[in-house]
Amino acid sequence: PLDISCFRPLKKAYSRQVEDLIQIYITYVSKLEFLYTFHEAFFASMTGKNIQDGFTGSGLVPYDLERVLSKLDIRLRTPIPLNSRAGTL
């Protein structure tokens, strides 16, 4: 649930931070600059609301089986009977 509700906003927020650095002609991000920009982006995106929205949107809280199953990519296939499989006795 957090991939969409938190990590996507984190990626966008971090990208904005890096774009701001590029605007002032900083093209190399040092470890210290990375920590600062990541810290800013992290706390802008990892909010209680985003976390709750992730679990609600996925149907995990409150639990909604239909919503959970609707998000799965399930491809049904007809099983091959045991007696028609190649190489079986």
Residue pairs with C-beta under 8 A, 6 or more apart in sequence:
1 54
1 55
1 57
1 58
1 60
2 51
2 54
3 54
4 54
4 57
5 50
5 51
5 53
5 54
5 57
6 45
6 46
6 50
6 51
6 54
9 44
9 45
9 50
10 41
10 42
10 45
10 46
12 45
13 40
13 41
13 42
13 44
13 45
14 37
14 38
14 41
16 41
17 37
17 38
17 40
17 41
18 29
18 37
21 29
21 33
21 37
26 33
29 37
52 61
55 61
56 62
58 67
58 68
58 71
59 65
59 66
59 67
59 68
59 70
59 71
60 68
82 88
